[in-house]
């Protein structure tokens, strides 16, 4: 886990390495389930994942202040699970995407396709996006 200096140290290393575009595999904990209410801050969020999710929230907040680096942060859906590659998913910004049954999910395979799509056709420079069915 990062210390308080961790996000700055990581970004300094990325810049020193000359990285032109920095893509982050983020978490769902930073997604907003209501105005100014993050998933990680809800009573339903599992306690065992809160420390890791809180670090992800801090890292995203630090990225939002970044002015030099071209970054993108991709949050999965609430349920990030094994499943087929369908390439039939939707993109969003700061809130979870829900299907017709009220479930927020994405397979590892489709998450990977969304990330590759972003690499090949950048559409979310200096911001976070999410993916779900």
C-alpha positions in Angstrom: 0.0 0.0 0.0 1.1 3.6 -0.6 2.0 5.8 2.3 0.8 9.4 2.1 3.8 10.1 -0.2 3.1 7.1 -2.4 0.9 8.7 -5.1 3.4 11.5 -5.6 6.4 9.1 -5.6 4.6 6.9 -8.2 3.8 9.8 -10.4 7.4 11.2 -10.1 8.7 7.8 -11.2 6.4 7.6 -14.1 7.4 11.1 -15.3 11.1 10.4 -14.8 10.7 7.3 -16.9 9.4 9.4 -19.7 6.0 7.8 -19.9 3.8 9.7 -22.2 0.4 8.2 -21.3 -0.3 6.6 -18.0 -3.3 4.2 -17.7 -4.4 3.1 -14.3 -6.4 -0.1 -13.5 -8.5 1.5 -10.8 -11.2 0.1 -8.5 -14.9 0.5 -8.1 -14.7 1.9 -4.6 -14.2 5.5 -5.8 -17.3 5.4 -8.0 -20.1 7.7 -6.7 -23.3 5.9 -5.8 -25.0 9.2 -4.9 -23.8 12.8 -5.2 -20.6 13.1 -3.2 -21.0 9.5 -1.8 -18.4 7.0 -2.9 -19.1 3.3 -2.9 -16.3 2.7 -0.4 -18.0 5.0 2.1 -21.3 3.0 2.1 -22.2 0.6 4.8 -22.6 -2.2 2.2 -18.9 -2.0 1.1 -17.0 -4.9 2.6 -14.7 -3.9 5.4 -11.9 -6.2 4.2 -11.6 -4.2 1.0 -11.8 -0.7 2.5 -8.1 -0.1 3.1 -7.2 -1.0 -0.6 -10.2 1.0 -2.0 -9.3 4.0 0.1 -5.8 4.0 -1.3 -7.3 3.9 -4.8 -9.6 6.9 -3.9 -6.5 8.9 -2.7 -4.6 8.0 -5.9 -7.5 9.1 -8.1 -7.8 12.4 -6.2 -4.1 13.0 -6.7 -4.3 12.2 -10.4 -7.1 14.7 -10.8 -4.6 17.4 -9.6 -2.0 16.2 -12.2 -1.2 18.8 -14.9 1.8 17.4 -16.6 1.0 13.7 -17.2 -1.6 12.4 -19.6 -3.4 9.9 -17.4 -6.6 7.8 -17.5 -8.1 5.8 -14.6 -10.4 2.9 -15.5 -12.8 1.8 -12.8 -14.5 -1.6 -13.1 -18.1 -2.2 -12.2 -19.0 -3.1 -8.6 -18.8 -6.8 -9.5 -15.6 -7.5 -11.4 -15.6 -11.2 -12.2 -14.6 -14.0 -14.4 -16.9 -14.3 -17.4 -17.0 -14.3 -21.2 -15.7 -11.7 -23.5 -18.8 -10.2 -25.0 -17.6 -6.8 -26.2 -21.2 -5.7 -25.4 -20.6 -3.2 -22.6 -21.3 0.5 -21.9 -19.0 3.2 -20.7 -19.7 5.8 -18.0 -17.8 8.4 -16.0 -18.1 8.6 -12.2 -21.1 6.4 -11.3 -21.5 2.7 -11.5 -23.3 1.3 -14.6 -26.2 -1.0 -13.8 -28.0 -3.5 -16.1 -31.7 -4.0 -16.4 -31.7 -6.2 -13.3 -29.9 -3.6 -11.2 -26.6 -5.4 -11.2 -23.3 -3.5 -11.8 -20.9 -6.0 -13.3 -18.2 -6.5 -15.9 -16.0 -9.5 -16.8 -12.3 -9.4 -16.6 -12.2 -10.0 -20.4 -14.5 -7.1 -21.3 -12.7 -4.8 -18.8 -9.5 -5.6 -20.7 -11.1 -4.9 -24.0 -12.3 -1.5 -22.7 -8.7 -0.7 -21.6 -7.3 -1.8 -25.0 -9.9 0.3 -26.7 -8.7 3.3 -24.6 -5.1 2.6 -25.5 -5.8 2.4 -29.2 -8.3 5.3 -29.4 -7.8 7.6 -26.4 -11.1 9.2 -25.3 -10.6 9.8 -21.6 -7.5 11.9 -21.2 -7.0 13.2 -17.7 -10.1 11.6 -16.3 -11.7 8.5 -15.0 -14.2 6.3 -16.8 -16.0 3.1 -15.9 -17.3 0.1 -17.8 -20.2 -2.2 -17.3 -23.1 -4.1 -18.8 
